[in-house]
Amino acid sequence: MTNAGACPGICWTTSIVFLVLPFFLLGKFDVALILYSLLLILIPLSTGKVLSLTRFEAVAFPAFFALARFGES
């Protein structure tokens, strides 16, 4: 038995987080990295399907730079 209904809510939440995180890098990193991170999330979101969005978020490495900055303070 699979729980296919549980992922869309979690995937939407994580996609919003990964869309916000790159904005914390403005002024500290190259704009190309910020755009890269945003496009990695926006392009799959444009299809309207979020079931496997977490695998796209895993390679949006500039967003993890923002998470590392939050961990420092």
C-alpha positions as CSV (number, residue, x, y, z in Angstrom):
1,M,0.0,0.0,0.0
2,T,1.5,3.4,-1.0
3,N,0.9,6.7,0.5
4,A,0.9,8.8,-2.7
5,G,-1.3,11.5,-1.2
6,A,1.3,12.6,1.4
7,C,3.9,13.9,-1.0
8,P,2.2,16.9,-2.7
9,G,1.8,18.9,0.5
10,I,5.4,18.3,1.5
11,C,6.7,18.9,-2.0
12,W,4.8,22.2,-2.2
13,T,6.2,23.3,1.1
14,T,9.8,22.4,0.2
15,S,9.5,24.0,-3.2
16,I,8.4,27.3,-1.5
17,V,11.4,27.0,0.9
18,F,13.8,26.4,-2.0
19,L,12.3,29.3,-3.9
20,V,12.9,31.7,-1.0
21,L,16.4,30.5,0.1
22,P,18.3,31.9,-2.9
23,F,17.1,35.4,-2.1
24,F,19.1,35.3,1.1
25,L,22.3,35.0,-1.1
26,L,21.7,38.4,-2.9
27,G,24.8,40.6,-2.6
28,K,27.0,37.8,-1.3
29,F,27.1,35.4,-4.2
30,D,27.1,35.7,-8.0
31,V,23.7,36.3,-9.5
32,A,24.1,33.4,-11.8
33,L,24.1,31.0,-8.9
34,I,20.9,32.5,-7.6
35,L,19.2,32.3,-11.0
36,Y,20.4,28.7,-11.4
37,S,18.9,27.7,-8.1
38,L,15.6,29.4,-8.9
39,L,15.4,28.0,-12.4
40,L,16.0,24.5,-11.1
41,I,12.8,24.8,-9.1
42,L,10.7,27.0,-11.3
43,I,11.1,24.9,-14.5
44,P,9.7,21.7,-12.9
45,L,7.0,23.7,-11.1
46,S,5.8,25.0,-14.5
47,T,4.6,21.5,-15.3
48,G,2.2,21.5,-12.4
49,K,3.4,18.1,-11.1
50,V,5.3,18.1,-7.8
51,L,5.6,14.5,-6.9
52,S,9.3,14.2,-7.7
53,L,10.3,17.8,-7.1
54,T,12.6,16.9,-4.2
55,R,15.1,15.3,-6.6
56,F,15.4,18.7,-8.4
57,E,15.8,20.5,-5.0
58,A,18.6,18.2,-4.1
59,V,20.8,19.6,-6.9
60,A,19.9,23.2,-6.2
61,F,23.2,23.6,-4.3
62,P,23.2,27.4,-4.0
63,A,20.1,27.1,-1.7
64,F,22.2,25.0,0.6
65,F,24.7,27.9,0.9
66,A,21.9,29.9,2.4
67,L,21.2,27.0,4.8
68,A,24.8,26.9,5.8
69,R,24.8,30.7,6.5
70,F,21.8,30.2,8.8
71,G,23.7,27.4,10.6
72,E,26.7,29.7,11.3
73,S,24.7,32.2,13.3
